Amino acid sequence: MYLDKVIIAHSLLQAIARVNRVSGAAKDKGFVVDYVGIGHHLKKAIDNYDERDRKRLYGFMEGVE
């Protein structure tokens, strides 16, 4: 998924979750390319979850600064 506009909170997490849906052996992960710098919005959205869920969510992400 290429992000070229700012999305925040639940909409951001939902969009990323849809990208990461697997499809059998053909797809084991998704890729998000952020052209607008939504990283701080993503952290803010994840901070709304409890510690256990935050660890799980961060565990699914690679290359996030």
C-alpha positions in Angstrom: 0.0 0.0 0.0 1.3 3.4 -0.9 0.2 6.2 1.5 0.0 9.6 -0.2 -2.4 11.2 2.2 -2.6 11.4 6.0 -4.9 8.9 7.7 -5.0 8.6 11.5 -6.2 6.5 14.4 -8.5 3.6 13.7 -8.5 4.2 9.9 -4.8 4.0 9.8 -4.6 0.7 11.8 -7.4 -0.8 9.7 -5.7 0.1 6.4 -2.5 -1.5 7.6 -4.3 -4.6 8.9 -5.9 -5.0 5.5 -2.6 -4.9 3.7 -1.2 -7.6 6.1 -4.0 -10.1 5.5 -2.4 -13.3 4.2 -3.7 -15.2 1.2 -2.5 -18.8 1.4 1.1 -19.5 0.5 1.2 -16.8 -2.1 1.2 -13.9 0.4 2.7 -13.9 3.9 2.9 -10.2 4.6 2.2 -6.8 3.2 4.2 -3.7 2.5 3.3 -0.1 3.3 5.2 2.7 1.7 4.7 6.0 3.5 5.2 9.1 1.3 3.6 11.6 3.8 5.2 10.7 7.1 2.4 9.1 9.1 4.7 7.2 11.5 3.9 9.5 14.5 0.2 9.0 13.8 0.7 5.2 13.8 2.5 5.3 17.2 -0.2 7.5 18.6 -2.9 5.1 17.4 -1.0 2.1 18.9 -0.6 3.8 22.2 -4.3 3.5 22.8 -3.9 -0.2 23.3 -2.8 -2.0 26.4 0.9 -3.1 26.8 0.3 -6.7 25.6 -1.4 -5.6 22.4 1.2 -2.9 21.8 4.0 -5.5 21.9 2.0 -7.7 19.4 1.4 -4.8 17.1 5.1 -3.6 17.1 6.1 -7.3 16.6 4.3 -7.3 13.3 6.2 -4.3 12.0 9.6 -4.4 10.4 11.6 -1.3 9.4 9.4 1.1 11.4 11.4 4.0 12.9 
